[in-house]
Amino acid sequence: MARMVSRFCQLLGEVSIKSTLPQRSLVLIRPLGTSSGLRSLTRYDQSWANTDWKKKLTPEQYTVTRERRTEEPFTGVYLNHSEEGMYHCVCCDTPLFSSVSKFDSGTGWPSFTEAHGTWEQDESHANILRRADNSLGSTATEVICKQCDAHLGHVFEDGPEPGGQRFCINSIALSFKPSVQK
């Protein structure tokens, strides 16, 4: 068992730590954390931290995704978009929402019932995170990209059943990739 754990840790590990196991065993442990040089097993890869977003994005994309602003309602390119496919983060190209979960909420922004990767309301495999946001004058829940921290929009508890959620997402924070037709 110790050899199997040691081999598994070797495949994942970056830091070697001597253990209380017999001298011939060396256990490698991958550190958790988000400080420079360390990678988290539960959060995004920090390789996006040094990206020059102003060079990569249009001014409008930068304002919404990096400065956490909101586009004007009823102006987004994906508001009435009905093509089948996947909506990705405009910053890092991570898949975020499937067209299958898109619906017309009448609010002026593209709306989704759940994030891609959600399984029975478990978002641990989805590429979004939720964060408390008090900037709207009341407490809301901000939706950000798990990979690059891009502001995507907000989630509200007034969506359709069965989940009752409405992910209200800025079009400008998304790019779209159509499904491959066979």
Secondary structure, DSSP 8 states (H G I E B T S, - for coil): -HHHHHHHHHHH-SEEE--SS-TT--EEE-----STT---SSS--GGGTT--HHHHS-HHHHHHHTS-----TT--TTTT---SEEEEETTT--EEEEGGGEE--SSSS-EESS-TT-BTTB-TTSSEEEEEE-TTSS-EEEEEETTT--EEEEEES-S-TTT--EEEE-GGGEEEEE----
